[in-house]
Amino acid sequence: MADRYFPNEMQRYIPETATSSSNELVTETSKDSLTKLLYLPYNTLCDRLKTSALDLKDTVVRETWGLSGKRVHDYTLYTGALGTVYLLFKAYQVTKNQNDLKLCSEIVKACETASRNSGRVTFLCGRAGVCALGAVVAKHVGDQSLSDHYLAQFKEIRLSSDLPHELLYGRVGYLWACSFLNHHIGQDTIPYSHRRAVTDEIIKAGRRLARKGRSPLMYEWHGKKYWGAAHGLAGIMYVLMDMGLKPDEMEDVKDTLRYMISNRFPSGNYPSSEGSESDRLVHWCHGAPGVALTLVKAAQVTVSDLRIALSIDWKKQMDDGDKVFGDKEFLQAAADAGEVVWNRGLLKRVGICHGISGNAYVFLSLYRLTGKVEYLYRTKAFASFLLDRAQKLILEGKMHGGDCPYSMFEGVAGMAYLFLDMIEPSHARFPAYEL
């Protein structure tokens, strides 16, 4: 099991006061470059991360766009050109470099052509991502006509009856794209009635498959009942929490999460699928990291956040703004999952989906929820490890750079995105998962 990750030998916590008072001594006496980074004040480290991220961004653009002759072979956000757009858009948000925004628009147009008739409908791996991101980029460019064009294309997407329900390729991945548009363009850009119809199908399917089990909701992908964020329960529950659930549906989501918590491994990690006894994967896609992000979401959701259509009787039972999901219960479970990520999350991979970059977002999410600076330090530690060692370890063959080494979810584009996100940690969000 340990061959999947590097031992975490970093200090569990270094207060910011210590970074200022001790940094000079550490810099002078320590031969460990990683320790030196850990003792840097947070803002000083972020300056270095920003420089590295912008250099990586230029490399990603060159490798995925320039060297391809500006032709798109893989249009997806997960491993393809749309991931480059996502990184460029993040860089624009940080630096306000109009050239990045212009390049976003250029690449999205190529992705639109490449994604036609693909049959895929999600944000991460389908045409919904192209149209949604295209509409948002066009809005920032100031081209309302182009934004309307992408919105019109989005609304022409149809979901087949045999579509799975998970995040990467299924209905939930399409719903996330709807939420992305409503978040960035305007509430009800994709009407509630449309999202509700898709939500109904997901809830009904989950209840139907769960009839003989102990969890209120259950789903299959390729014949397996997955638990993780990419293909299973964690990802599906995360998106459902933004869909204006009815009280009984809300209870099903709560109890499904409780079922997962009660059936985690003794280590605190989570099975990749129903009945699995293999406690090996500590990834966003399978294991504690993806579940942790969903539990953080559950801990912070309120009645008003869910926009629940409450009955008169239900309104009498709780005030608007009360915590619906039992915040302490889910917060503790999220914190427990965070411990697993700290101990076993320095994976021998760089990416967002199953690498150190994605795992670092667990601590950013916990920091936003709790305000505890210890979690911000843990993000700093994982980012420092990447900044100090990732490129060297990849060159030495001790770390996997990803099958698509310049992509958002498998490669260094995701690492660059993390580095940029750390500049404003209160606004940081796991790409294409947290809103």
C-alpha positions in Angstrom: 0.0 0.0 0.0 2.8 2.4 0.9 4.2 2.1 -2.6 1.3 4.4 -3.8 2.4 7.4 -1.7 5.5 9.1 -0.2 5.8 9.0 3.6 4.7 12.3 4.9 7.6 13.5 7.0 6.7 17.1 7.1 5.9 18.9 10.4 2.2 18.6 11.2 1.9 22.3 11.8 4.2 25.4 11.8 2.4 28.6 13.0 2.8 31.7 10.8 4.5 33.4 13.7 7.2 30.7 13.6 7.7 31.2 9.9 8.6 34.9 10.4 10.8 34.5 13.5 12.5 31.2 12.4 12.8 31.5 8.7 16.2 33.2 8.7 17.7 30.6 11.0 16.2 27.7 9.0 17.4 29.2 5.7 20.9 29.5 7.0 21.2 26.1 8.7 18.9 23.7 6.9 20.0 21.7 3.9 16.4 20.6 3.2 14.9 22.9 0.6 11.4 21.6 1.4 11.8 22.6 5.1 12.8 26.1 3.9 9.6 26.4 1.9 7.5 25.3 4.9 9.0 28.1 7.0 8.3 30.8 4.4 5.5 33.1 5.3 2.3 32.1 3.4 2.3 35.2 1.2 5.9 34.8 0.3 5.4 31.2 -0.7 2.3 32.2 -2.8 4.5 34.6 -4.7 6.7 31.6 -5.7 3.7 29.5 -6.4 2.3 32.1 -8.7 5.6 32.4 -10.7 5.7 28.6 -11.0 2.1 28.4 -12.0 2.4 31.0 -14.8 5.5 29.3 -16.1 3.6 26.0 -16.1 0.6 27.6 -17.8 2.9 28.7 -20.7 4.2 25.2 -20.9 0.8 23.7 -20.9 -0.4 26.0 -23.7 2.6 25.3 -25.8 2.3 21.5 -25.4 -1.5 21.2 -25.8 -2.2 24.0 -28.3 0.9 25.4 -29.9 2.7 22.1 -30.8 -0.6 20.6 -32.0 -0.9 23.2 -34.7 -3.9 24.6 -32.9 -5.9 21.5 -33.6 -7.9 19.7 -31.0 -7.7 15.9 -30.7 -9.0 15.6 -27.1 -11.5 18.4 -26.4 -12.4 17.4 -22.8 -11.6 19.3 -19.6 -10.4 16.1 -17.9 -7.5 15.3 -20.2 -7.8 17.7 -23.2 -7.8 21.2 -24.5 -10.7 22.4 -22.4 -8.6 21.8 -19.4 -6.1 24.3 -20.9 -8.9 26.8 -21.2 -9.9 26.2 -17.6 -6.3 26.9 -16.5 -6.0 30.0 -18.7 -9.3 31.4 -17.3 -8.0 30.9 -13.8 -4.8 32.7 -14.7 -6.9 35.5 -16.2 -8.9 35.8 -12.9 -5.6 36.1 -11.0 -3.6 38.4 -13.3 -6.3 40.1 -15.5 -4.1 39.3 -18.5 -6.3 39.9 -21.5 -4.1 37.7 -23.7 -5.1 34.7 -21.6 -8.8 35.5 -22.0 -8.4 35.9 -25.7 -6.6 32.5 -26.0 -9.4 31.0 -23.9 -11.9 32.1 -26.5 -9.8 30.8 -29.4 -9.3 27.3 -27.9 -13.0 27.0 -26.9 -14.1 27.6 -30.5 -11.8 24.7 -31.6 -13.3 22.5 -28.8 -16.8 23.3 -29.9 -16.1 22.0 -33.4 -14.3 18.9 -32.0 -17.1 18.1 -29.6 -20.0 18.1 -32.0 -21.7 14.8 -32.3 -19.5 13.3 -29.6 -22.5 12.1 -27.7 -20.9 13.0 -24.4 -22.9 15.4 -22.2 -21.0 16.2 -19.0 -18.9 19.1 -17.9 -15.6 17.2 -17.4 -15.8 14.9 -20.4 -18.5 16.1 -22.7 -20.0 18.9 -24.8 -21.8 20.5 -21.8 -18.4 21.6 -20.5 -17.4 23.2 -23.8 -20.7 25.1 -24.1 -20.8 26.1 -20.5 -17.2 27.3 -20.2 -17.6 28.9 -23.7 -20.6 31.0 -22.5 -18.7 32.2 -19.4 -15.6 33.1 -21.3 -17.6 35.0 -23.9 -19.3 36.9 -21.1 -16.0 38.0 -19.7 -14.8 38.9 -23.2 -17.8 41.1 -23.5 -19.3 39.2 -26.5 -22.9 38.7 -25.6 -23.8 37.3 -29.0 -21.2 34.6 -28.6 -22.3 33.8 -25.0 -25.8 33.4 -26.2 -24.6 31.1 -29.0 -23.0 28.8 -26.5 -26.0 28.9 -24.2 -28.2 27.9 -27.2 -25.9 25.0 -28.0 -26.0 23.9 -24.4 -29.8 23.9 -24.4 -29.8 21.6 -27.4 -27.9 18.9 -25.5 -30.1 15.8 -25.0 -29.7 13.1 -22.3 -30.2 9.6 -23.6 -32.3 7.1 -21.6 -29.3 4.8 -21.1 -27.1 7.5 -19.7 -25.4 6.6 -16.4 -25.9 8.8 -13.3 -22.3 9.5 -12.3 -20.2 12.7 -12.6 -17.7 12.0 -15.4 -20.0 10.7 -18.0 -23.5 10.8 -16.6 -26.5 12.9 -15.6 -24.9 14.3 -12.5 -22.0 15.6 -14.7 -24.6 17.4 -16.9 -26.3 18.8 -13.8 -23.0 20.2 -12.6 -22.6 22.1 -15.9 -26.1 23.6 -15.3 -25.0 24.7 -11.8 -21.8 26.2 -13.3 -23.8 28.3 -15.8 -26.2 29.5 -13.1 -23.3 30.4 -10.8 -21.4 32.4 -13.5 -24.1 33.7 -15.8 -27.1 34.1 -13.6 -29.6 32.3 -11.5 -32.0 30.1 -13.5 -30.0 30.5 -16.7 -30.8 26.8 -16.8 -34.3 26.8 -15.3 -35.2 24.9 -12.1 -37.9 22.9 -13.9 -35.3 21.5 -16.3 -32.8 20.6 -13.6 -35.6 19.2 -11.5 -36.6 16.8 -14.2 -33.1 15.4 -14.4 -32.9 15.3 -10.6 -36.1 13.3 -10.4 -34.6 10.6 -12.7 -31.5 10.4 -10.6 -33.4 10.1 -7.3 -35.8 7.5 -8.7 -32.9 5.4 -10.1 -31.0 5.6 -6.8 -34.0 4.5 -4.7 -34.8 1.7 -7.1 -31.3 0.2 -7.0 -31.1 0.6 -3.2 -34.3 -1.3 -2.4 -32.4 -4.4 -1.3 -29.6 -2.6 0.4 -29.0 -0.6 3.6 -28.3 2.7 1.8 -31.3 4.8 0.7 -29.6 5.6 -2.6 -27.3 3.5 -4.7 -25.9 3.7 -8.2 -24.0 1.5 -10.7 -21.4 2.3 -13.3 -20.2 -0.5 -15.5 -21.7 -3.0 -13.2 -20.0 -1.8 -10.0 -21.6 0.3 -7.1 -18.9 2.9 -6.8 -18.6 5.2 -3.8 -16.1 7.9 -5.0 -16.5 11.3 -6.5 -15.9 10.5 -10.2 -18.2 7.5 -10.7 -20.2 7.0 -7.5 -22.0 8.1 -4.4 -19.8 11.0 -3.2 -20.0 12.8 -6.5 -23.7 12.2 -7.0 -24.6 13.3 -3.4 -22.4 16.4 -3.9 -24.3 17.6 -6.9 -27.7 16.6 -5.5 -27.2 19.0 -2.6 -27.4 21.9 -5.0 -30.6 20.7 -6.7 -33.3 22.1 -4.4 -34.2 18.7 -2.8 -37.6 17.9 -1.3 -37.5 17.0 2.5 -37.7 13.2 1.9 -35.0 13.4 -0.8 -32.8 15.4 1.6 -33.2 12.7 4.2 -32.1 10.1 1.7 -29.0 12.1 0.9 -28.2 12.5 4.6 -28.7 8.8 5.3 -26.7 7.8 2.3 -23.8 9.8 3.6 -24.3 8.3 7.1 -24.2 4.9 5.6 -20.9 5.7 4.0 -19.5 7.0 7.2 -20.6 4.0 9.2 -19.0 1.6 6.7 -15.6 3.3 6.2 -12.5 1.3 6.9 -11.0 1.3 10.4 -8.2 3.5 8.9 -10.8 6.2 8.2 -10.5 5.7 4.4 -13.5 4.8 2.2 -14.0 1.8 -0.1 -13.9 2.5 -3.8 -17.0 0.5 -4.3 -19.7 -1.3 -2.4 -18.3 -4.4 -0.6 -14.7 -3.7 -1.5 -12.2 -4.7 1.2 -9.2 -3.0 -0.5 -8.0 0.0 1.6 -5.5 1.3 -1.0 -6.9 4.3 -2.9 -6.6 7.8 -1.4 -7.7 9.8 -4.4 -10.3 12.3 -5.3 -11.9 9.7 -7.7 -11.8 6.9 -5.2 -11.4 7.1 -1.4 -11.3 9.7 1.4 -10.4 12.9 -0.6 -13.5 13.0 -2.8 -15.7 11.9 0.1 -14.2 14.6 2.4 -15.2 17.3 -0.1 -18.7 16.0 -0.2 -18.9 15.8 3.6 -17.7 19.4 3.9 -20.5 20.4 1.5 -23.0 18.5 3.7 -21.7 20.2 6.8 -22.2 23.7 5.4 -25.5 23.3 3.6 -28.4 25.2 5.2 -32.1 25.3 4.3 -31.6 28.5 2.4 -28.6 27.1 0.5 -30.6 24.2 -0.6 -33.6 26.4 -1.7 -35.9 23.6 -0.5 -39.5 23.8 -1.4 -40.6 23.6 2.2 -44.1 22.6 3.3 -45.9 24.7 6.0 -45.5 21.9 8.5 -41.7 21.6 7.7 -41.3 25.4 8.2 -42.7 25.1 11.7 -40.1 22.5 12.5 -37.0 24.6 11.8 -36.1 28.2 11.1 -34.6 29.2 7.8 -30.8 29.0 8.1 -30.7 26.1 10.6 -28.3 23.4 9.7 -30.1 20.7 8.0 -27.4 18.2 7.6 -26.2 18.0 11.2 -23.1 20.0 10.6 -21.1 18.6 13.6 -21.6 15.0 12.5 -20.5 15.6 8.9 -17.7 18.1 9.9 -16.2 15.5 12.2 -16.3 12.8 9.4 -14.7 15.3 7.0 -12.0 16.1 9.5 -11.4 12.3 9.9 -11.0 11.9 6.2 -8.6 14.8 6.1 -6.4 12.9 8.5 -6.2 10.1 6.1 -5.3 12.5 3.3 -2.5 14.0 5.4 -1.1 10.6 6.3 -1.5 8.9 3.0 -2.2 11.6 0.5 1.3 12.4 -0.9 0.6 10.2 -3.9 3.2 9.3 -6.4 1.2 11.2 -9.0 0.9 14.9 -9.6 -2.6 15.4 -10.9 -6.0 16.5 -9.7 -8.0 13.3 -10.1 -5.5 10.9 -8.4 -2.6 12.9 -7.3 -1.2 15.3 -4.7 -2.7 18.4 -6.4 -6.3 17.1 -5.9 -5.6 15.9 -2.4 -4.4 19.4 -1.3 -7.9 20.7 -2.0 -9.3 18.7 0.9 -7.4 21.0 3.3 -8.5 24.1 1.4 -12.1 23.0 1.7 -11.7 22.2 5.4 -10.0 25.6 5.9 -12.9 27.5 4.2 -15.4 25.6 6.4 -13.6 25.9 9.8 -11.3 28.8 9.5 -8.6 26.7 11.2 -5.2 27.8 10.0 -3.8 24.3 10.6 -5.7 23.3 7.4 -4.2 26.1 5.4 -0.8 25.0 6.6 -1.5 21.5 5.4 -2.4 22.9 1.9 0.8 24.9 2.1 2.8 21.7 2.9 1.4 19.7 0.0 1.9 22.6 -2.4 5.5 23.0 -1.1 6.2 19.3 -1.7 5.0 19.7 -5.3 6.9 22.9 -5.9 10.1 21.5 -4.4 10.1 17.9 -5.7 7.4 17.1 -8.3 9.4 17.9 -11.5 12.5 16.2 -10.2 10.7 13.1 -9.1 8.9 12.9 -12.4 12.2 13.1 -14.3 13.7 10.4 -12.1 10.7 8.1 -12.7 9.8 8.1 -9.0 6.5 10.0 -9.6 4.0 9.5 -12.4 3.5 12.7 -14.5 0.2 11.4 -15.9 -0.8 9.6 -19.1 -1.7 13.0 -20.3 1.1 14.9 -18.6 0.0 18.5 -19.4 -3.7 17.9 -18.7 -5.9 19.4 -16.0 -6.9 16.2 -14.2 -3.9 14.0 -14.8 -1.0 16.4 -15.3 0.8 19.6 -14.4 -2.1 21.9 -15.5 -3.9 20.8 -12.3 -0.8 21.5 -10.2 -0.6 25.0 -11.8 -4.3 25.5 -11.0 -3.8 24.6 -7.4 -0.9 27.0 -7.1 -3.0 29.9 -8.4 -5.9 28.9 -6.2 -3.7 29.2 -3.1 -3.3 33.0 -3.6 -6.9 33.5 -2.4 -7.6 30.4 -0.3 -11.0 31.6 0.8 -12.1 31.5 -2.8 -10.3 28.3 -3.8 -12.5 25.5 -5.2 -11.6 22.0 -6.5 -11.8 22.5 -10.3 -15.1 21.3 -11.9 -16.3 19.9 -8.6 -16.7 22.7 -6.0 -18.6 25.9 -7.0 
